[in-house]
Amino acid sequence: MCNFAEKVIINLKAMDCIKNRRSVRRYDARPVEDALLHRLLAEAERTQTMGNMQLYSVVVTRSPEMKARLLPLHFGQRMVTEAPVVLTFCADFNRTVRWCEQRQAEPGYDNFLSFLNAATDALLYCQTFCTLAEAEGLGLCFLGTTLYNPQGIVDVLSLPHLVAPVATITLGWPAEEPEQTDRLPLSAIVHDEHYHDYDAQTIDNAYSEKESLPENLAFVLENGKQTLAQVFTDVRYTRRDNETLSRGYLDMLRRQGFLRE
């Protein structure tokens, strides 16, 4: 058990990691030992969870062969094969359903609400793990591409019925210290008492600093656009891509049993 002073130090380390968070895509050759990884994964289990059911699982990938199979599903991002460890966090009702069936209980978790509950659990667990890992000096990168090729990930990782991938991180000891990316001001995201919709002025207040950063001005020029918003809508996250990828994820949920016809 930690004494009071140790708890204060741990909390300060965690807060410092959050304030200085950055995505690490290059790692040195040191391994992430099983004992350390398993300790962090166990500590992360103290995160919030729906009904204390822990509706998540994590697949640990270390072998070069398995990383190579995951690589194209994450659009060839090199850290997938270069990081010592790849972790895929999954919404998992399979384990709970099997437990229910072995205890003369009738589960009713093959539906979209159950997927949302399990996905929330998995993402909370993932974020708690990330904070703990960074407090240990590890670096990581969150891969949003998990949602883009979910069926391929299901197949490679042999995910059974009622298990769906929702997040992936690469993990290792940092070989770089990249610059932090910008964040919106607090006034842009906090609404007192009820939601206050945005007008032209509050949108300008929220995004003007972001739009004026040299790297974002360069981003606009490089992509031949007039505004930073157009880079997001026309280049990075287009309607066509969003709709296509949405259909793919919904198809995976149907195959995995979370959406019934």
C-alpha angles and dihedrals in degrees: 000000000000118000121226095267092050091050091052091051092048091049092049091050091050092048091048090051092051093049092047097039118147135160113259116204101167123064135185124237098263113117124236100237119230092235092057094043093049092047091053093045090050093048090050089060087079089074121112116283138184109263089338088284098125094218096195145084131191125214114211114210119193107143118099090225094057093043089053090054091050094046099082090045087061093049095259096296101171096217088072090071098027099052116088091230136026117195122197114195115206138195100235128191092148094087094046093048092050090050091050093049092050090051099051092258125134110227122208101187103118094105143090096261090057090051090052091050092049093044090052090050092049094049093048089050091047094051093046090051091049092054092048092047093050090049086059090054096258122138126220145174125213112223114211088186089086087086094049100061104022098147091054090052090048090054097044094047095040093234110186132217114309094019120109131174114241106163142014131194132186113219137195147108109303121254092181141036106213124193117269116254121237126266132203118255117266091248089065095062108028121086119187117222094335139012112286109203119224127254128191093276097049090047089052090048091050098048108025096092092046091049093049097055112115093233091053093046087053090047090057093050094046091055095044094240135136099223139023089241089061090056088059097043100038104031117015106032110014127182091243093053093044093052094045093048091045090057090050094053093046090050089053091050090053092050091047092051102250095112120046120201 
